[in-house]
Amino acid sequence: MRQALNAVLTGFLVFVLPATTLAEPANVTAASSYFKNTDTRFRAGMQMRLAWTGDYTGKFDGIIGNGSLDAIQAFQDRHGLAADGRIDEAFLDALITESDEAMRLVGFGWEDDTRTGVRLGLPFELVQEIGATEVGSMWRSTDSGLEIETVRFVKEGYTLDEVFRILNTPVDGKQIDDAAMGTDGFTIDGHEEGRRFHIRFDGRDMDLRGFSVSYSPQWADEIAPYMAVANGSFQPYASEPVAEPDQGPIAELSRQPRYALAFSDIMNDGLPDATRSSLEVPPAALGSAPSGLGGYETNGAVNSSGTGFVVSEDGWILTNAHVAKSCSSIAVGDLGLANKVVVDEEQDLALLHVRGEVGPPLPIHTGKPRLGEDILALGFPLRSILADSLNVTRGNISSLLGLMNDPNYLQISAAVQPGNSGGPVIDLAGRVVGVVTAKLNAVAVADLTGDIPQTINFAIRPDVATSFLREHDVEFVDADPDAELQSVPDATAMAQASILPVVCLGLEASH
């Protein structure tokens, strides 16, 4: 049990901890047991989860000092536990449950921003990427009440002190509430024109990197835990930024989806890795989900393309979160770019909205799929958006549970590849009974069983998909439970017009 809890607490910590040896706090007697009985990642994971519950603000460095002990005791007291700062299974279980729910509500995940080189946690359920700014990238909520921006100053020649002095100076309408300058960076909190803001910058010589969060008062309570986590886990120098491409008219023309795909992507299979088109998604761009994906791999080396299928008459396409979440823009079949993107990383589902006429919505099975049922996995594996030939593989539902008895997944025997991700799994009546997801994480299975299975694939259950659609007010079609079974060609023909390739566009990093 202790090993399992340790894995849960540390499993989502993908930021880099200091490489130096950490000294035990001299004046905190109660902390000594933590240093003797737990490792740094466990303690840092506990700090991060306590930040999600609203009990801790500070660095996730694994040093259990007074701030961490106060947070543990506050959490224990709030949950009716003995507030003695000691951990037991009741404390750890309660902490995991509450922090997981907090992460789920905001759709927390990691963003590797290629424009600035920073790694920042983002609430993907609350914001969508707007795109590039003059100095970084921006994400914004649909009501514009929340904005998150990454920033890098290097060409401007600023020093950290100069930027702090500029940003910390009150001007008309801007008030500074709190400011702190350290050896390597600073933070500033204030308000301006009815909005609150938080700014953080770190500096290495003349390379200054940071992020800012600006929000309306009604957002304050909802994002308070996220703010603590974003600060504690921010990695300003996670990678080297990718140089911005030429912005001239010829460059812009060459990057239009029609021409980029027709001339660049046709060469992907014939070029060496070093010169492949940037339409291939780099592993770093895919990030990783914070928790709850049941051991399924979402950050491996996969194609730029995935699959989606029509779920409503007004233009909504369902696919996987790991297909859509890292794209600055997304091309859907021959329908152009998605104008709205909704991502739920915990469920590994995403919605893409397109303008124009779409195929008929695929009916989704709202009951429980049958064990052993014949199914078809449909999609566009290992191909670009230009491929007009749908790939079909046949199999059956071999288990109604996923890895570790995860009730959100089905196990299927139909062969799937990365490009199948997000595609429908249908029965022979043409009803959607699952959504193909990423491949099984063989490393996780090997750690648990000592063996690596070779023929097991998974799909997200239809009830999970319909719950996601209802949550976002998408009017999907309930499948007829009495629909007649068809031949494989006929079942495929029923669904074919509603299944589309999905391709990431605008990623500057190469494979």
Stockholm file with secondary structure:
# STOCKHOLM 1.0

chainA/1-511         MRQALNAVLTGFLVFVLPATTLAEPANVTAASSYFKNTDTRFRAGMQMRLAWTGDYTGKFDGIIGNGSLDAIQAFQDRHGLAADGRIDEAFLDALITESDEAMRLVGFGWEDDTRTGVRLGLPFELVQEIGATEVGSMWRSTDSGLEIETVRFVKEGYTLDEVFRILNTPVDGKQIDDAAMGTDGFTIDGHEEGRRFHIRFDGRDMDLRGFSVSYSPQWADEIAPYMAVANGSFQPYASEPVAEPDQGPIAELSRQPRYALAFSDIMNDGLPDATRSSLEVPPAALGSAPSGLGGYETNGAVNSSGTGFVVSEDGWILTNAHVAKSCSSIAVGDLGLANKVVVDEEQDLALLHVRGEVGPPLPIHTGKPRLGEDILALGFPLRSILADSLNVTRGNISSLLGLMNDPNYLQISAAVQPGNSGGPVIDLAGRVVGVVTAKLNAVAVADLTGDIPQTINFAIRPDVATSFLREHDVEFVDADPDAELQSVPDATAMAQASILPVVCLGLEASH
#=GR chainA/1-511 SS CHHHHHHHHHTTCCSCCCSSCCCCCSSCGGGHHHHHHSCHHHHHHHHHHHHHTTSCCSCCSSCCCHHHHHHHHHHHHHTTSCCSSCCCHHHHHHHHHHHHHHHHHHTEEEEECTTTCCEEEEETTTCEEEEECSSEEEEECTTSSEEEEEEEESTTCCCHHHHHHHHTSCBTTEEEEEEEECSSEEEEEEEETTEEEEEEEEEETTEEEEEEEEECGGGHHHHHHHHHHHHHHCBTTSSCCCCCCCCSHHHHHHTSHHHIIIIIGGGGGGSCGGGCCTTSCCHHHHCCCSSCSTTBCCSSSCCSEEEEEECSTTSEEEECHHHHTTCSEEEETTSCBCSEEEEETTTTEEEEECCSCCCCCCCBCCSCCCTTCEEEEEECTTCCTTCCCCEEEEEEEEESSCGGGCTTEEEECSCCCGGGTTCEEEETTSCEEEEECCCBCHHHHHHHHSCCCSSCEEEECHHHHHHHHHHTTCCCCBCCTTCCCCCHHHHHHHHHTTEEEEEEECCCSCC
#=GC SS_cons         CHHHHHHHHHTTCCSCCCSSCCCCCSSCGGGHHHHHHSCHHHHHHHHHHHHHTTSCCSCCSSCCCHHHHHHHHHHHHHTTSCCSSCCCHHHHHHHHHHHHHHHHHHTEEEEECTTTCCEEEEETTTCEEEEECSSEEEEECTTSSEEEEEEEESTTCCCHHHHHHHHTSCBTTEEEEEEEECSSEEEEEEEETTEEEEEEEEEETTEEEEEEEEECGGGHHHHHHHHHHHHHHCBTTSSCCCCCCCCSHHHHHHTSHHHIIIIIGGGGGGSCGGGCCTTSCCHHHHCCCSSCSTTBCCSSSCCSEEEEEECSTTSEEEECHHHHTTCSEEEETTSCBCSEEEEETTTTEEEEECCSCCCCCCCBCCSCCCTTCEEEEEECTTCCTTCCCCEEEEEEEEESSCGGGCTTEEEECSCCCGGGTTCEEEETTSCEEEEECCCBCHHHHHHHHSCCCSSCEEEECHHHHHHHHHHTTCCCCBCCTTCCCCCHHHHHHHHHTTEEEEEEECCCSCC
//
